[in-house]
Amino acid sequence: MSRQILRGTLVLPDRLLEGGRLVIEDGVIAAVEATAAHSAPEPGHCLIAPGFIDLLHVHGIAGADTMAAPKGSLAVMARALAGHGVTGFLPTTVTAGLDHLAAVIGAVHGVVAANDFANQ
């Protein structure tokens, strides 16, 4: 079992938790904890917030384009967006012929169905 503890100011749904701890076990949040209120911020103190989800639409980023249809484009897009705090996005198309759109939609569906962004 892997365990990681992040310390900093936690952005919670109802408040900021100064001096909080986020405990992650096997890639899943296991606990959100308050540390002693009198403790000084540690070196590298940071703001810990949930990832952003782009619900509007994304055509491309970092030289990758949804319309290119290869699975690798989605991996490039996912990594580039993650660098900006985006943990989920809606890959979208632009106006094109039906055959091209069907190929793009099929490629996106295959990657999402296999949950295979990392192995493209």
FIKOLZA-1660 file (N, C-alpha, C; in steps of 0.1 Angstrom, whole numbers, plus 5000, padded with zeros to 4 digits):
% residues 120
   i   px   py   pz ch aa at
   1 5008 4988 5000  A  M  N
   1 5000 5000 5000  A  M CA
   1 5009 5012 5000  A  M  C
   2 5006 5022 4991  A  S  N
   2 5014 5034 4991  A  S CA
   2 5006 5045 4998  A  S  C
   3 5014 5053 5005  A  R  N
   3 5007 5063 5014  A  R CA
   3 5015 5076 5012  A  R  C
   4 5008 5087 5010  A  Q  N
   4 5014 5100 5008  A  Q CA
   4 5006 5110 5017  A  Q  C
   5 5013 5119 5023  A  I  N
   5 5007 5129 5031  A  I CA
   5 5011 5143 5026  A  I  C
   6 5001 5151 5022  A  L  N
   6 5004 5165 5017  A  L CA
   6 5000 5174 5028  A  L  C
   7 5008 5184 5031  A  R  N
   7 5005 5194 5041  A  R CA
   7 5004 5208 5035  A  R  C
   8 4994 5216 5040  A  G  N
   8 4993 5229 5034  A  G CA
   8 4979 5234 5038  A  G  C
   9 4975 5244 5031  A  T  N
   9 4961 5250 5033  A  T CA
   9 4952 5242 5023  A  T  C
  10 4942 5235 5029  A  L  N
  10 4933 5227 5021  A  L CA
  10 4921 5236 5018  A  L  C
  11 4917 5235 5005  A  V  N
  11 4905 5242 5000  A  V CA
  11 4893 5232 5001  A  V  C
  12 4885 5234 5011  A  L  N
  12 4873 5225 5014  A  L CA
  12 4861 5231 5008  A  L  C
  13 4850 5224 5007  A  P  N
  13 4837 5230 5002  A  P CA
  13 4832 5242 5009  A  P  C
  14 4835 5242 5022  A  D  N
  14 4829 5253 5031  A  D CA
  14 4839 5262 5037  A  D  C
  15 4852 5260 5035  A  R  N
  15 4862 5268 5042  A  R CA
  15 4876 5265 5037  A  R  C
  16 4886 5273 5041  A  L  N
  16 4900 5270 5040  A  L CA
  16 4905 5264 5053  A  L  C
  17 4912 5253 5052  A  L  N
  17 4917 5247 5064  A  L CA
  17 4932 5249 5065  A  L  C
  18 4937 5260 5072  A  E  N
  18 4951 5263 5073  A  E CA
  18 4958 5252 5081  A  E  C
  19 4970 5248 5077  A  G  N
  19 4977 5238 5083  A  G CA
  19 4971 5224 5083  A  G  C
  20 4964 5221 5072  A  G  N
  20 4958 5208 5070  A  G CA
  20 4967 5197 5065  A  G  C
  21 4962 5185 5066  A  R  N
  21 4969 5173 5060  A  R CA
  21 4959 5166 5052  A  R  C
  22 4964 5162 5040  A  L  N
  22 4956 5154 5031  A  L CA
  22 4963 5140 5030  A  L  C
  23 4957 5130 5034  A  V  N
  23 4963 5116 5034  A  V CA
  23 4958 5109 5022  A  V  C
  24 4967 5104 5014  A  I  N
  24 4963 5097 5002  A  I CA
  24 4969 5082 5003  A  I  C
  25 4960 5073 5001  A  E  N
  25 4964 5059 5002  A  E CA
  25 4960 5052 4989  A  E  C
  26 4970 5046 4982  A  D  N
  26 4968 5040 4969  A  D CA
  26 4960 5048 4959  A  D  C
  27 4964 5061 4959  A  G  N
  27 4958 5071 4949  A  G CA
  27 4944 5076 4953  A  G  C
  28 4939 5073 4965  A  V  N
  28 4926 5077 4969  A  V CA
  28 4927 5085 4982  A  V  C
  29 4920 5096 4983  A  I  N
  29 4920 5104 4995  A  I CA
  29 4914 5095 5007  A  I  C
  30 4922 5093 5017  A  A  N
  30 4918 5085 5028  A  A CA
  30 4914 5094 5040  A  A  C
  31 4920 5106 5041  A  A  N
  31 4916 5114 5053  A  A CA
  31 4920 5129 5050  A  A  C
  32 4912 5138 5056  A  V  N
  32 4915 5152 5056  A  V CA
  32 4916 5155 5071  A  V  C
  33 4927 5160 5075  A  E  N
  33 4930 5162 5089  A  E CA
  33 4934 5177 5092  A  E  C
  34 4931 5182 5104  A  A  N
  34 4936 5194 5109  A  A CA
  34 4948 5191 5117  A  A  C
  35 4959 5199 5115  A  T  N
  35 4971 5197 5124  A  T CA
  35 4970 5208 5135  A  T  C
  36 4979 5208 5144  A  A  N
  36 4979 5218 5155  A  A CA
  36 4978 5232 5150  A  A  C
  37 4969 5240 5155  A  A  N
  37 4967 5253 5151  A  A CA
  37 4979 5262 5153  A  A  C
  38 4987 5259 5163  A  H  N
  38 4999 5267 5166  A  H CA
  38 5011 5264 5158  A  H  C
  39 5010 5253 5150  A  S  N
  39 5022 5249 5142  A  S CA
  39 5025 5259 5131  A  S  C
  40 5038 5262 5129  A  A  N
  40 5042 5271 5118  A  A CA
  40 5041 5263 5105  A  A  C
  41 5039 5271 5094  A  P  N
  41 5038 5265 5081  A  P CA
  41 5052 5258 5078  A  P  C
  42 5051 5246 5072  A  E  N
  42 5063 5239 5068  A  E CA
  42 5069 5245 5056  A  E  C
  43 5082 5242 5053  A  P  N
  43 5089 5247 5041  A  P CA
  43 5081 5241 5029  A  P  C
  44 5079 5249 5019  A  G  N
  44 5071 5244 5007  A  G CA
  44 5056 5244 5010  A  G  C
  45 5051 5251 5020  A  H  N
  45 5037 5252 5023  A  H CA
  45 5029 5256 5011  A  H  C
  46 5019 5249 5008  A  C  N
  46 5011 5251 4996  A  C CA
  46 4996 5251 4998  A  C  C
  47 4989 5255 4987  A  L  N
  47 4975 5255 4987  A  L CA
  47 4971 5242 4980  A  L  C
  48 4963 5234 4986  A  I  N
  48 4959 5221 4981  A  I CA
  48 4944 5222 4978  A  I  C
  49 4941 5221 4965  A  A  N
  49 4927 5223 4960  A  A CA
  49 4923 5211 4951  A  A  C
  50 4910 5209 4950  A  P  N
  50 4905 5199 4940  A  P CA
  50 4909 5203 4926  A  P  C
  51 4910 5194 4917  A  G  N
  51 4913 5197 4903  A  G CA
  51 4901 5203 4896  A  G  C
  52 4904 5211 4886  A  F  N
  52 4894 5218 4878  A  F CA
  52 4889 5208 4868  A  F  C
  53 4876 5209 4864  A  I  N
  53 4870 5201 4854  A  I CA
  53 4865 5210 4843  A  I  C
  54 4870 5209 4831  A  D  N
  54 4866 5218 4820  A  D CA
  54 4853 5212 4814  A  D  C
  55 4842 5217 4817  A  L  N
  55 4829 5212 4812  A  L CA
  55 4825 5219 4799  A  L  C
  56 4831 5229 4795  A  L  N
  56 4827 5236 4783  A  L CA
  56 4831 5228 4771  A  L  C
  57 4843 5229 4766  A  H  N
  57 4849 5220 4756  A  H CA
  57 4863 5224 4753  A  H  C
  58 4871 5214 4748  A  V  N
  58 4885 5216 4745  A  V CA
  58 4887 5209 4732  A  V  C
  59 4892 5218 4722  A  H  N
  59 4896 5212 4709  A  H CA
  59 4910 5207 4709  A  H  C
  60 4919 5213 4716  A  G  N
  60 4933 5209 4716  A  G CA
  60 4941 5218 4725  A  G  C
  61 4953 5213 4728  A  I  N
  61 4963 5220 4735  A  I CA
  61 4977 5213 4733  A  I  C
  62 4987 5221 4735  A  A  N
  62 5001 5216 4734  A  A CA
  62 5004 5209 4721  A  A  C
  63 4998 5214 4710  A  G  N
  63 5001 5208 4697  A  G CA
  63 4992 5196 4694  A  G  C
  64 4984 5191 4703  A  A  N
  64 4975 5180 4701  A  A CA
  64 4961 5185 4698  A  A  C
  65 4954 5178 4690  A  D  N
  65 4941 5182 4685  A  D CA
  65 4931 5170 4686  A  D  C
  66 4919 5172 4691  A  T  N
  66 4910 5161 4691  A  T CA
  66 4907 5156 4677  A  T  C
  67 4907 5165 4668  A  M  N
  67 4903 5161 4654  A  M CA
  67 4914 5153 4647  A  M  C
  68 4926 5152 4654  A  A  N
  68 4936 5143 4648  A  A CA
  68 4933 5128 4650  A  A  C
  69 4924 5125 4658  A  A  N
  69 4918 5112 4661  A  A CA
  69 4927 5102 4667  A  A  C
  70 4940 5102 4665  A  P  N
  70 4948 5092 4672  A  P CA
  70 4947 5092 4687  A  P  C
  71 4948 5081 4693  A  K  N
  71 4946 5080 4708  A  K CA
  71 4957 5089 4715  A  K  C
  72 4969 5090 4709  A  G  N
  72 4979 5097 4715  A  G CA
  72 4976 5112 4718  A  G  C
  73 4968 5118 4709  A  S  N
  73 4964 5132 4711  A  S CA
  73 4957 5134 4724  A  S  C
  74 4949 5125 4728  A  L  N
  74 4942 5127 4741  A  L CA
  74 4951 5126 4753  A  L  C
  75 4961 5118 4752  A  A  N
  75 4971 5117 4763  A  A CA
  75 4979 5130 4764  A  A  C
  76 4983 5135 4752  A  V  N
  76 4990 5148 4752  A  V CA
  76 4981 5159 4758  A  V  C
  77 4969 5159 4754  A  M  N
  77 4959 5169 4759  A  M CA
  77 4957 5168 4774  A  M  C
  78 4956 5155 4779  A  A  N
  78 4953 5153 4793  A  A CA
  78 4965 5157 4801  A  A  C
  79 4977 5154 4797  A  R  N
  79 4989 5158 4804  A  R CA
  79 4991 5173 4805  A  R  C
  80 4989 5180 4793  A  A  N
  80 4990 5194 4793  A  A CA
  80 4980 5201 4801  A  A  C
  81 4967 5197 4801  A  L  N
  81 4957 5203 4809  A  L CA
  81 4960 5201 4824  A  L  C
  82 4965 5189 4827  A  A  N
  82 4968 5186 4841  A  A CA
  82 4978 5196 4847  A  A  C
  83 4987 5200 4838  A  G  N
  83 4997 5210 4842  A  G CA
  83 4991 5224 4846  A  G  C
  84 4979 5226 4842  A  H  N
  84 4971 5238 4845  A  H CA
  84 4961 5235 4856  A  H  C
  85 4961 5223 4862  A  G  N
  85 4952 5220 4873  A  G CA
  85 4939 5214 4868  A  G  C
  86 4938 5211 4855  A  V  N
  86 4925 5205 4850  A  V CA
  86 4927 5190 4851  A  V  C
  87 4917 5183 4858  A  T  N
  87 4918 5169 4860  A  T CA
  87 4907 5161 4852  A  T  C
  88 4898 5169 4845  A  G  N
  88 4888 5163 4837  A  G CA
  88 4884 5173 4826  A  G  C
  89 4882 5168 4814  A  F  N
  89 4878 5177 4803  A  F CA
  89 4869 5170 4793  A  F  C
  90 4862 5178 4785  A  L  N
  90 4853 5173 4775  A  L CA
  90 4860 5175 4761  A  L  C
  91 4866 5165 4755  A  P  N
  91 4872 5167 4742  A  P CA
  91 4861 5169 4732  A  P  C
  92 4862 5179 4724  A  T  N
  92 4852 5182 4714  A  T CA
  92 4857 5183 4700  A  T  C
  93 4848 5183 4690  A  T  N
  93 4851 5183 4676  A  T CA
  93 4848 5197 4670  A  T  C
  94 4852 5198 4658  A  V  N
  94 4848 5210 4650  A  V CA
  94 4840 5205 4638  A  V  C
  95 4835 5214 4630  A  T  N
  95 4828 5210 4619  A  T CA
  95 4836 5202 4609  A  T  C
  96 4831 5190 4605  A  A  N
  96 4839 5182 4596  A  A CA
  96 4829 5172 4590  A  A  C
  97 4834 5164 4580  A  G  N
  97 4825 5154 4574  A  G CA
  97 4821 5143 4584  A  G  C
  98 4810 5137 4581  A  L  N
  98 4805 5126 4590  A  L CA
  98 4815 5115 4592  A  L  C
  99 4822 5111 4582  A  D  N
  99 4832 5100 4583  A  D CA
  99 4843 5104 4593  A  D  C
 100 4848 5116 4591  A  H  N
 100 4859 5121 4600  A  H CA
 100 4853 5122 4615  A  H  C
 101 4841 5128 4616  A  L  N
 101 4836 5129 4630  A  L CA
 101 4834 5115 4636  A  L  C
 102 4829 5105 4628  A  A  N
 102 4827 5092 4634  A  A CA
 102 4840 5086 4638  A  A  C
 103 4851 5088 4631  A  A  N
 103 4864 5083 4634  A  A CA
 103 4869 5089 4647  A  A  C
 104 4867 5102 4649  A  V  N
 104 4871 5109 4661  A  V CA
 104 4864 5105 4673  A  V  C
 105 4850 5104 4671  A  I  N
 105 4842 5099 4682  A  I CA
 105 4846 5085 4686  A  I  C
 106 4848 5076 4676  A  G  N
 106 4852 5063 4679  A  G CA
 106 4865 5062 4687  A  G  C
 107 4875 5070 4683  A  A  N
 107 4888 5071 4690  A  A CA
 107 4887 5075 4704  A  A  C
 108 4879 5086 4706  A  V  N
 108 4877 5091 4720  A  V CA
 108 4869 5081 4728  A  V  C
 109 4859 5075 4723  A  H  N
 109 4852 5064 4730  A  H CA
 109 4861 5053 4734  A  H  C
 110 4869 5048 4725  A  G  N
 110 4878 5037 4728  A  G CA
 110 4888 5040 4740  A  G  C
 111 4893 5052 4740  A  V  N
 111 4902 5056 4750  A  V CA
 111 4895 5057 4764  A  V  C
 112 4883 5064 4763  A  V  N
 112 4876 5066 4776  A  V CA
 112 4871 5052 4781  A  V  C
 113 4866 5044 4772  A  A  N
 113 4860 5031 4776  A  A CA
 113 4871 5022 4783  A  A  C
 114 4883 5023 4777  A  A  N
 114 4894 5015 4782  A  A CA
 114 4901 5022 4794  A  A  C
 115 4897 5035 4797  A  N  N
 115 4904 5043 4807  A  N CA
 115 4919 5042 4805  A  N  C
 116 4923 5045 4793  A  D  N
 116 4937 5042 4788  A  D CA
 116 4945 5054 4785  A  D  C
 117 4943 5065 4792  A  F  N
 117 4950 5078 4788  A  F CA
 117 4965 5076 4791  A  F  C
 118 4969 5069 4801  A  A  N
 118 4983 5068 4805  A  A CA
 118 4990 5060 4795  A  A  C
 119 4984 5050 4789  A  N  N
 119 4991 5040 4781  A  N CA
 119 4990 5042 4766  A  N  C
 120 4987 5054 4762  A  Q  N
 120 4986 5057 4747  A  Q CA
 120 4999 5058 4741  A  Q  C
% end
